[in-house]
Amino acid sequence: MQAHGVKTPEAFWKVVIRGSGQDERAIAWIVPNRQEAKRGQLDRYLVTVAEIERVTGEKIPVADYAKHEKPARSWLIPKGCDKG
C-alpha cells in the first residue's frame, strides 16, 4: 500500500500471552491497516498464533497447544488497566 509516497503495511499483528505452564493462553489478531478497522471490531480479526506464524514466518514463544486455540472473542481489558 502506498500512502503519500511511503510504503505502509497492509495489516499489523499482535499476540498477547498470559499465564505459564498448563495455564498458558494466547490471543492473536491480524488487523488490516484501513480506516474501517476499529477497536469495536477486534473480534473480526482474531486468528490463531499458528496463523500468525504461518503468515509472518516468525516463531512465537508460546506452548504448542495454545498456538491452535482461537478464543470466540477478544479478552476483556481488566478494570483499571491503562493500556486499552
C-alpha positions as CSV (number, residue, x, y, z in Angstrom):
1,M,0.0,0.0,0.0
2,Q,1.3,3.5,-0.9
3,A,0.4,6.5,1.2
4,H,2.0,9.9,0.5
5,G,4.9,8.1,-1.2
6,V,5.6,6.0,1.9
7,K,5.1,2.2,1.7
8,T,2.9,1.1,4.6
9,P,1.9,-2.4,5.6
10,E,-1.4,-3.8,4.6
11,A,-2.0,-5.1,8.2
12,F,-0.4,-5.4,11.6
13,W,-0.5,-8.3,14.0
14,K,-0.4,-8.7,17.7
15,V,-0.1,-11.6,20.1
16,V,-0.8,-11.5,23.8
17,I,0.4,-14.3,26.0
18,R,-0.7,-14.8,29.6
19,G,-0.1,-17.5,32.2
20,S,2.5,-20.2,32.1
21,G,2.9,-23.9,32.0
22,Q,-0.5,-25.7,31.8
23,D,-2.3,-22.3,32.3
24,E,-0.6,-20.5,29.3
25,R,-3.0,-18.9,26.9
26,A,-2.6,-16.7,23.9
27,I,-4.7,-14.5,21.8
28,A,-3.8,-13.1,18.4
29,W,-5.1,-10.7,15.8
30,I,-4.2,-9.6,12.2
31,V,-5.7,-6.2,11.8
32,P,-5.9,-4.6,8.3
33,N,-4.4,-1.1,8.1
34,R,-7.6,0.5,7.0
35,Q,-9.8,3.3,8.3
36,E,-12.7,0.8,8.8
37,A,-10.7,-1.3,11.3
38,K,-12.0,-0.1,14.7
39,R,-11.5,-1.3,18.3
40,G,-15.1,-2.4,18.5
41,Q,-14.5,-4.8,15.6
42,L,-11.4,-6.6,17.0
43,D,-13.2,-9.9,17.2
44,R,-13.4,-9.9,13.4
45,Y,-9.6,-10.1,13.2
46,L,-9.0,-12.9,15.7
47,V,-6.7,-15.6,14.4
48,T,-4.6,-18.4,16.0
49,V,-1.0,-17.9,16.9
50,A,-0.3,-20.7,14.3
51,E,-1.8,-18.4,11.6
52,I,0.5,-15.5,12.7
53,E,3.5,-17.9,12.4
54,R,2.4,-19.1,9.0
55,V,1.8,-15.6,7.6
56,T,4.9,-13.9,9.1
57,G,7.5,-16.8,9.3
58,E,8.1,-15.8,13.0
59,K,8.1,-18.3,15.8
60,I,6.1,-17.1,18.8
61,P,7.3,-18.4,22.2
62,V,4.0,-20.0,23.4
63,A,3.1,-23.6,24.2
64,D,2.1,-25.6,21.1
65,Y,-1.4,-26.4,22.4
66,A,-2.0,-22.6,22.8
67,K,-0.9,-21.9,19.2
68,H,-4.1,-23.5,17.8
69,E,-6.6,-22.1,20.2
70,K,-8.7,-19.1,19.0
71,P,-11.0,-17.5,21.6
72,A,-14.5,-16.8,20.4
73,R,-14.0,-13.2,21.4
74,S,-11.3,-10.8,22.5
75,W,-10.3,-10.8,26.1
76,L,-11.8,-8.1,28.4
77,I,-9.4,-5.4,29.5
78,P,-9.1,-5.6,33.3
79,K,-10.7,-2.8,35.3
80,G,-8.1,0.0,36.0
81,C,-5.8,-1.1,33.1
82,D,-4.5,2.0,31.3
83,K,-3.2,0.0,28.3
84,G,-6.5,-0.1,26.5
